[in-house]
C-alpha cells in the first residue's frame, strides 16, 4: 500500500465532521423511511416523480443496507484520494514584484502566452484559499487559457500571512498590497489595467474600483459576495442564527483564536465551508470511488481536493472583517464597509463591469453575488449554470465563463 502524502494526511478536514454529517443524515433517512411514500414527505422536487412509485411497505433493512453501502463507499473514495499518485506539476510563472508575503506572477511569460505584452489584467484571488485554483491543471487553467487569447494575466498571490502581517486587516491588504500591485502593473505597462477578482477577491476588487479607481480600466468579478442579508440555504440560516445572538460572540472567538494561535487557523474556514453543504463530502467521494483512478476525471478530482486541503491561515483582523463586518453586519451591501480610507459605495464604480454569478453557487449564491453588479451603474450580470469553483475549473467553465470573460476584456481594451 502506498504511503499517504503529507498533504492528504488527516484530510479532508475536518474528517470527523464529514463522517458525522453523513452518518447523521443517513440515519435520519433510515428513521424517516416508513413515511417515504406519504404525499407529505419532503422529497426534493427532482425526486418526487421517482418517489411516487414507492411501496408503502418499505423494507427498512434494505434501507439500512443501502446506508451502510453508501458510508462504506464514501470512506473507500476518501482512501482512494489519500493514496492517489497524482501531484500537481504546474510551476508558477515568473514573479515580477513582491511585498511581504504577496507576489505578482506574470502569465505573459508562460509558453501558452500568445502576446507577452498583451492586455494587462490584474487578477485578485481570495485571501482564504491558495491562488492556484485559477491555474489548477493545464486542461483547466483559466489563466493559461486567457494568456493564449492575447490577455496578459498578472496574478496577485497573497500567500499566507507572515508574522509581520499577523495584524493585517482588509484595509491593510488593500492599502499595502493591492494598491501597490496595481500601481506596479500600471507603471510597468504604461496604461490603465483591467482588474479581475474571484470570490472575496472580487469584493476587494470592487472596493478598489469604487474608492481608488486610478489606474483601473474595467472590473470583472467571479462569484464575488456582496449582499449577505440572504437567509437562503444552510449558510444563510447560520448567518441568521449568529445575528440573533449578536456579533460580539464571534468577535471574542476570533480575537481569542488570534491570541492563541497567532492567526486564524485553516480548519475554522474548512469547517464553515463544510457546514454550507454537509453532505457534499459523502456525495463527491462516493462518486470518486466509481471513477477510473487513471482517468482524466480522477486526476481533476484529486487536483481539486488537494487544493481544497491546501488552505492558508488568515490574519485575525482580516478574518474579523470577513466574518463579522461582511457576513454578519452586511457592511458591503449597506454601504458601511470601510475600505481604502472611506465607505464603499458600489454606485461610484463608473467603469465597464461584468459579474459572473453561478446559479448553483453555494458559497456566493445569486442573491449574494448579483447585488454587486445590480448596484453598479451599467453593471452586466451573467448567470452560468455552475457552482462557485465550477466557474473557474468546471467542465463548462470555458464556454460559460472564460470565453465571455475574454470577449469582455478584449472588447473593452483601452
Backbone torsions as a table, in degrees:
resi	resn	phi	psi	omega
1	UNK	NA	132.1	-176.8
2	UNK	-71.9	153.7	-179.5
3	UNK	-72.0	141.7	178.5
4	UNK	-76.2	124.7	179.6
5	UNK	-58.6	149.7	-179.7
6	UNK	-53.8	-40.3	-178.6
7	UNK	-57.3	-32.1	-172.0
8	UNK	-103.3	2.0	178.7
9	UNK	-66.2	127.2	179.3
10	UNK	75.7	5.5	-177.5
11	UNK	-100.2	158.7	3.6
12	UNK	-78.0	136.7	-176.7
13	UNK	-88.3	138.8	-6.9
14	UNK	-86.3	120.8	-175.1
15	UNK	-57.2	-43.6	-177.5
16	UNK	-59.6	-39.9	179.3
17	UNK	-64.0	-47.2	-177.4
18	UNK	-60.5	-46.6	-180.0
19	UNK	-67.3	-41.8	-179.9
20	UNK	-64.8	-41.5	179.7
21	UNK	-62.9	-41.0	178.5
22	UNK	-65.5	-44.6	-178.5
23	UNK	-62.8	-44.0	-179.9
24	UNK	-65.0	-44.5	-177.8
25	UNK	-64.5	-45.0	179.7
26	UNK	-68.2	-33.4	177.2
27	UNK	-65.4	-39.6	177.1
28	UNK	-64.1	-38.3	177.8
29	UNK	-62.4	-41.0	179.1
30	UNK	-63.3	-44.4	-178.6
31	UNK	-67.1	-33.3	-177.0
32	UNK	-86.9	-9.9	-172.8
33	UNK	-56.8	-34.3	179.3
34	UNK	-61.8	-20.0	-178.8
35	UNK	-101.2	7.6	-171.9
36	UNK	-63.8	-26.4	-178.8
37	UNK	-87.2	-1.8	-179.5
38	UNK	-70.8	144.7	178.5
39	UNK	-65.4	-21.0	-178.0
40	UNK	-94.2	2.8	-179.3
41	UNK	-66.8	135.9	-173.5
42	UNK	-79.3	61.6	176.5
43	UNK	-68.4	148.5	170.5
44	UNK	-65.8	146.5	-174.1
45	UNK	-53.0	-39.7	-176.5
46	UNK	-73.0	-9.8	-178.9
47	UNK	-104.7	-8.4	-174.9
48	UNK	-60.9	-38.2	-179.0
49	UNK	-61.6	-48.3	179.6
50	UNK	-67.4	-34.7	-177.6
51	UNK	-70.0	-23.3	-177.9
52	UNK	-62.5	-24.0	-179.1
53	UNK	-90.8	5.5	-178.7
54	UNK	-70.2	144.1	177.1
55	UNK	-78.9	143.4	176.3
56	UNK	-60.2	-26.1	-177.9
57	UNK	-96.5	69.8	179.7
58	UNK	-73.6	132.0	-179.0
59	UNK	-78.6	108.0	-177.0
60	UNK	-68.4	-24.8	176.3
61	UNK	-66.5	-41.9	177.1
62	UNK	-63.4	-40.1	177.4
63	UNK	-63.2	-42.1	178.5
64	UNK	-62.8	-38.5	178.3
65	UNK	-66.9	-38.0	177.9
66	UNK	-66.1	-39.4	175.5
67	UNK	-58.7	-45.9	-179.9
68	UNK	-63.3	-41.2	178.8
69	UNK	-62.0	-42.9	-178.0
70	UNK	-66.9	-41.9	177.5
71	UNK	-63.7	-41.8	178.9
72	UNK	-62.6	-43.7	-178.8
73	UNK	-67.1	-35.9	176.3
74	UNK	-60.2	-48.6	179.9
75	UNK	-64.6	-39.0	177.7
76	UNK	-60.6	-43.2	178.6
77	UNK	-64.7	-39.2	177.6
78	UNK	-63.2	-42.9	179.4
79	UNK	-67.0	-37.2	177.2
80	UNK	-60.6	-43.2	179.3
81	UNK	-65.9	-44.6	-177.6
82	UNK	-59.0	-33.3	-176.2
83	UNK	-101.5	3.4	-176.5
84	UNK	-66.4	138.6	-175.2
85	UNK	-77.1	-10.6	-174.5
86	UNK	-67.3	137.8	172.3
87	UNK	-133.9	139.1	176.7
88	UNK	-63.8	128.5	-176.0
89	UNK	-108.2	-10.9	-177.2
90	UNK	-62.1	135.1	177.8
91	UNK	-98.3	140.8	176.4
92	UNK	-63.9	144.9	176.7
93	UNK	-71.5	-178.0	-175.2
94	UNK	-60.4	137.2	173.8
95	UNK	-86.9	124.5	-176.5
96	UNK	-111.8	-0.3	-179.4
97	UNK	-165.4	145.1	177.7
98	UNK	-139.4	149.4	170.4
99	UNK	-154.5	111.8	-174.8
100	UNK	60.3	-129.8	179.3
101	UNK	-82.6	-15.3	-175.4
102	UNK	-79.8	149.8	176.8
103	UNK	-148.2	157.7	-178.6
104	UNK	-112.7	122.4	-176.3
105	UNK	-106.1	129.0	-173.2
106	UNK	-98.4	104.6	178.7
107	UNK	-82.4	1.5	171.7
108	UNK	-75.2	-12.6	-176.3
109	UNK	-101.7	3.3	-178.1
110	UNK	-84.9	160.4	-178.7
111	UNK	-59.6	-29.4	-177.9
112	UNK	-74.0	-14.3	-176.3
113	UNK	-69.8	134.7	177.2
114	UNK	-97.1	-10.3	-179.8
115	UNK	-154.6	97.1	-179.9
116	UNK	-58.3	-22.4	178.3
117	UNK	-109.8	29.9	-177.6
118	UNK	-71.8	-171.4	-177.4
119	UNK	-58.4	113.7	-176.7
120	UNK	-74.8	134.1	178.8
121	UNK	-133.8	117.7	175.0
122	UNK	-81.4	118.7	-176.0
123	UNK	-103.1	124.6	-174.7
124	UNK	-116.2	105.3	179.2
125	UNK	-85.5	-175.3	178.3
126	UNK	-72.2	155.5	173.9
127	UNK	-81.6	-16.9	-171.5
128	UNK	-85.8	-38.2	-175.8
129	UNK	-113.7	164.1	179.2
130	UNK	-66.1	152.1	-175.7
131	UNK	-66.7	-23.8	-166.0
132	UNK	-79.2	7.2	169.2
133	UNK	-62.4	-24.2	178.4
134	UNK	-85.2	-1.5	-178.9
135	UNK	-149.0	52.6	-167.2
136	UNK	-71.9	-57.7	178.2
137	UNK	-140.8	158.6	-177.4
138	UNK	-54.3	-36.4	-176.7
139	UNK	-74.8	-19.3	-176.6
140	UNK	-134.5	46.3	177.7
141	UNK	-105.2	108.7	179.4
142	UNK	-63.4	-39.5	-176.0
143	UNK	-70.8	-39.1	178.4
144	UNK	-69.2	-34.7	177.2
145	UNK	-66.6	-44.5	178.5
146	UNK	-61.0	-39.8	178.6
147	UNK	-61.8	-29.0	177.8
148	UNK	-78.7	-6.5	179.6
149	UNK	-103.6	11.0	-179.4
150	UNK	91.4	7.3	176.3
151	UNK	-95.0	149.3	178.0
152	UNK	-115.1	85.2	178.9
153	UNK	-67.7	133.9	176.3
154	UNK	-122.7	103.0	-168.6
155	UNK	-90.1	124.3	175.6
156	UNK	-86.7	102.1	177.8
157	UNK	-88.4	109.6	-179.3
158	UNK	-67.7	-35.9	-171.8
159	UNK	59.4	-177.2	177.6
160	UNK	-81.1	149.0	-178.8
161	UNK	-66.5	143.2	173.5
162	UNK	-86.9	176.2	176.7
163	UNK	-59.9	-34.4	178.9
164	UNK	-69.3	-15.4	-179.0
165	UNK	-109.5	11.2	-175.5
166	UNK	-64.5	-24.1	-179.6
167	UNK	-103.8	18.4	-178.9
168	UNK	-71.7	134.1	170.1
169	UNK	-101.6	178.1	174.2
170	UNK	-58.3	-38.6	178.8
171	UNK	-59.3	-42.0	179.3
172	UNK	-64.8	-43.5	178.9
173	UNK	-62.9	-38.6	179.0
174	UNK	-69.0	-46.7	-173.9
175	UNK	-78.5	-37.0	-173.4
176	UNK	-99.3	-11.5	-177.9
177	UNK	-126.5	-53.2	-174.0
178	UNK	-68.3	-50.8	-179.6
179	UNK	-63.1	-46.3	177.3
180	UNK	-60.1	-36.3	177.6
181	UNK	-64.6	-44.6	177.9
182	UNK	-61.1	-45.3	-179.4
183	UNK	-62.8	-37.3	178.1
184	UNK	-63.5	-44.3	-179.5
185	UNK	-65.1	-43.0	179.4
186	UNK	-61.9	-43.0	179.9
187	UNK	-66.9	-41.0	-177.4
188	UNK	-67.6	-38.6	-175.5
189	UNK	-96.4	-15.8	-179.4
190	UNK	70.6	28.7	-177.1
191	UNK	-157.4	164.0	170.5
192	UNK	-68.4	153.9	-175.3
193	UNK	-127.9	153.0	172.4
194	UNK	-75.9	149.4	177.0
195	UNK	-122.0	125.5	-178.5
196	UNK	-118.0	120.6	-179.5
197	UNK	-118.3	134.3	178.3
198	UNK	-110.1	136.5	178.9
199	UNK	57.9	-134.1	-178.9
200	UNK	-66.9	-17.6	171.8
201	UNK	-62.5	-30.6	175.9
202	UNK	-69.2	-36.5	176.9
203	UNK	-65.9	-42.7	176.8
204	UNK	-63.6	-40.6	178.9
205	UNK	-62.5	-38.1	177.2
206	UNK	-65.8	-40.4	176.6
207	UNK	-62.0	-38.4	176.5
208	UNK	-63.1	-47.9	-177.6
209	UNK	-65.3	-29.7	-179.2
210	UNK	-78.7	-42.4	-170.8
211	UNK	-105.4	-23.3	178.5
212	UNK	-137.8	66.4	-171.7
213	UNK	-75.9	-6.0	-178.4
214	UNK	-58.7	121.5	179.8
215	UNK	93.2	-7.8	-179.0
216	UNK	-96.4	118.2	-177.9
217	UNK	-89.0	-44.2	-176.8
218	UNK	-144.9	161.9	179.5
219	UNK	-128.7	131.3	173.9
220	UNK	-127.2	132.4	173.7
221	UNK	-124.9	143.8	177.0
222	UNK	-127.6	114.5	178.8
223	UNK	60.1	39.2	-177.4
224	UNK	-91.6	116.5	179.3
225	UNK	-72.6	147.9	-179.9
226	UNK	-142.2	-51.7	-178.0
227	UNK	-104.1	104.0	-175.3
228	UNK	-91.8	16.6	-179.6
229	UNK	-76.6	-18.4	-176.4
230	UNK	-62.1	138.1	174.8
231	UNK	-110.1	18.5	179.6
232	UNK	-69.2	136.8	174.5
233	UNK	74.0	-177.3	-177.8
234	UNK	-66.1	-40.3	-180.0
235	UNK	-60.5	-42.5	178.3
236	UNK	-65.5	-38.7	177.8
237	UNK	-64.3	-38.1	177.8
238	UNK	-65.0	-42.2	177.9
239	UNK	-61.1	-43.7	-179.4
240	UNK	-62.7	-40.4	-179.8
241	UNK	-65.5	-42.6	-179.2
242	UNK	-68.1	-39.6	178.9
243	UNK	-61.0	-38.0	-178.5
244	UNK	-62.1	-31.2	179.8
245	UNK	-90.3	-7.4	-179.4
246	UNK	90.2	144.0	-177.6
247	UNK	-72.7	-13.2	-175.9
248	UNK	-60.7	-32.9	179.3
249	UNK	-63.1	-42.5	-179.5
250	UNK	-69.3	-38.3	178.1
251	UNK	-59.8	-45.7	179.8
252	UNK	-63.9	-40.6	179.5
253	UNK	-61.5	-48.6	-177.0
254	UNK	-65.9	-42.0	-179.9
255	UNK	-67.6	-35.5	176.5
256	UNK	-66.3	-41.5	177.7
257	UNK	-65.3	-39.5	178.6
258	UNK	-62.8	-40.7	178.8
259	UNK	-68.7	-36.8	-176.9
260	UNK	-75.3	-42.1	-172.7
261	UNK	-108.4	-12.3	-175.4
262	UNK	90.7	-33.7	178.0
263	UNK	-139.8	172.3	172.2
264	UNK	-86.0	117.4	-173.0
265	UNK	-67.7	156.3	-177.2
266	UNK	-59.0	-36.3	-172.9
267	UNK	-61.8	-27.0	177.5
268	UNK	-62.1	-47.5	-178.8
269	UNK	-70.0	-35.8	177.3
270	UNK	-63.4	-38.2	178.0
271	UNK	-67.0	-43.5	179.7
272	UNK	-62.3	-43.6	178.2
273	UNK	-63.4	-37.7	180.0
274	UNK	-65.6	-35.0	-178.6
275	UNK	-70.1	-23.1	178.4
276	UNK	-64.1	-36.5	179.1
277	UNK	-142.4	82.0	-172.0
278	UNK	-59.8	-26.5	-177.2
279	UNK	-95.1	1.5	-175.9
280	UNK	-61.3	-41.0	-178.6
281	UNK	-61.8	-43.4	179.8
282	UNK	-62.0	-45.1	-177.0
283	UNK	-64.6	-48.1	-173.8
284	UNK	-73.7	-34.6	179.7
285	UNK	-76.7	-29.0	172.9
286	UNK	-66.3	-38.5	177.8
287	UNK	-67.2	-41.1	179.9
288	UNK	-61.6	-35.1	-179.4
289	UNK	-62.6	-21.5	-178.7
290	UNK	-91.6	-5.8	-176.0
291	UNK	-83.8	156.7	169.7
292	UNK	-70.4	115.8	-175.6
293	UNK	-61.8	-17.6	179.8
294	UNK	-96.5	-0.4	-176.8
295	UNK	-84.9	166.9	-179.4
296	UNK	-64.1	-37.8	-178.8
297	UNK	-62.9	-39.5	177.6
298	UNK	-66.7	-40.5	178.0
299	UNK	-59.2	-44.9	179.4
300	UNK	-65.0	-39.5	178.4
301	UNK	-61.2	-47.3	-178.6
302	UNK	-62.8	-43.5	179.1
303	UNK	-60.4	-41.5	-179.6
304	UNK	-69.3	-42.3	179.3
305	UNK	-65.9	-36.6	176.5
306	UNK	-61.9	-40.5	178.0
307	UNK	-64.3	-43.4	179.3
308	UNK	-60.6	-34.0	-179.1
309	UNK	-81.2	-16.8	-174.1
310	UNK	-95.7	53.2	-176.4
311	UNK	-78.6	176.7	179.0
312	UNK	-126.7	151.3	174.4
313	UNK	-74.5	173.5	-175.2
314	UNK	-136.4	142.8	174.9
315	UNK	-61.8	136.6	-173.7
316	UNK	-59.3	-43.2	178.1
317	UNK	-62.2	-38.8	178.3
318	UNK	-66.6	-38.6	177.4
319	UNK	-64.7	-36.6	177.1
320	UNK	-65.0	-41.2	176.3
321	UNK	-58.9	-45.4	-176.5
322	UNK	-68.0	-51.0	-170.6
323	UNK	-85.5	-25.8	-178.4
324	UNK	-103.0	-59.7	-177.0
325	UNK	-65.3	-40.6	-179.9
326	UNK	-82.9	-64.6	-169.8
327	UNK	-65.6	-40.1	-173.2
328	UNK	-97.0	-48.1	-177.3
329	UNK	-85.8	-11.0	177.5
330	UNK	56.1	40.0	-175.0
331	UNK	-59.4	-41.3	-178.5
332	UNK	-58.7	-50.3	-176.1
333	UNK	-69.5	-28.3	-178.7
334	UNK	-87.1	1.1	-180.0
335	UNK	72.3	24.2	-177.8
336	UNK	-113.3	6.6	-179.9
337	UNK	-79.7	119.6	178.1
338	UNK	-89.7	118.5	-178.1
339	UNK	-150.8	131.3	179.5
340	UNK	56.7	42.3	169.6
341	UNK	95.6	-10.1	-179.8
342	UNK	-158.6	171.5	178.4
343	UNK	-69.7	143.8	-177.6
344	UNK	-89.8	124.4	174.8
345	UNK	-121.1	111.5	-176.3
346	UNK	-60.6	-21.2	178.9
347	UNK	-67.6	-14.7	178.6
348	UNK	-82.7	-5.8	179.1
349	UNK	-80.1	112.2	-173.0
350	UNK	-117.3	24.9	179.6
351	UNK	-112.7	160.5	176.6
352	UNK	-55.2	130.3	-175.0
353	UNK	-137.0	137.8	171.8
354	UNK	-135.8	138.9	-179.8
355	UNK	-125.9	133.1	176.4
356	UNK	-102.2	119.6	-176.9
357	UNK	-123.7	109.5	-175.4
358	UNK	-69.4	131.0	179.2
359	UNK	-62.0	-30.3	-177.8
360	UNK	-107.7	21.4	179.7
361	UNK	-75.5	120.2	177.6
362	UNK	-96.9	-12.8	177.6
363	UNK	-84.7	-47.8	176.0
364	UNK	-131.1	72.4	-177.9
365	UNK	-62.6	162.6	-175.3
366	UNK	-47.5	-40.7	178.7
367	UNK	-59.3	-28.8	177.8
368	UNK	-82.7	-43.0	-170.3
369	UNK	-86.1	-36.4	-176.8
370	UNK	-65.3	-23.8	-177.4
371	UNK	-61.5	-29.4	-179.1
372	UNK	-67.8	-59.3	179.7
373	UNK	-63.1	-27.5	178.2
374	UNK	-67.9	-26.5	179.3
375	UNK	-86.1	-15.4	-177.3
376	UNK	-90.9	125.3	178.2
377	UNK	-56.7	120.0	180.0
378	UNK	78.2	7.0	-179.6
379	UNK	-65.0	134.0	-179.9
380	UNK	-99.2	148.2	-178.8
381	UNK	-124.8	135.0	170.0
382	UNK	-122.8	138.5	-176.0
383	UNK	-119.2	75.8	177.7
384	UNK	-65.7	146.2	-178.8
385	UNK	-83.9	72.5	-176.8
386	UNK	-153.8	176.6	-179.8
387	UNK	-96.4	-171.4	-174.5
388	UNK	-64.1	-54.8	179.0
389	UNK	-75.7	-31.3	-179.9
390	UNK	-59.6	-25.0	179.9
391	UNK	-66.6	-23.2	-178.2
392	UNK	-111.0	-22.4	-179.4
393	UNK	-131.6	-1.1	-175.9
394	UNK	-70.3	166.4	-179.0
395	UNK	-62.5	-27.6	179.6
396	UNK	-98.0	2.5	-173.0
397	UNK	-60.6	-39.6	-175.6
398	UNK	-61.4	-47.7	-178.2
399	UNK	-77.8	-37.7	-173.0
400	UNK	-81.4	-29.4	-174.0
401	UNK	-127.2	-54.8	-171.6
402	UNK	-59.6	-47.5	-176.3
403	UNK	-65.4	-49.7	176.5
404	UNK	-64.4	-29.0	175.6
405	UNK	-64.6	-48.6	179.5
406	UNK	-63.1	-40.0	179.0
407	UNK	-61.8	-42.3	178.5
408	UNK	-62.1	-47.5	-177.1
409	UNK	-62.5	-46.5	-175.7
410	UNK	-73.7	-29.5	177.1
411	UNK	-70.5	-35.9	-178.6
412	UNK	-99.4	32.9	179.9
413	UNK	-72.4	108.9	-180.0
414	UNK	-94.7	NA	NA
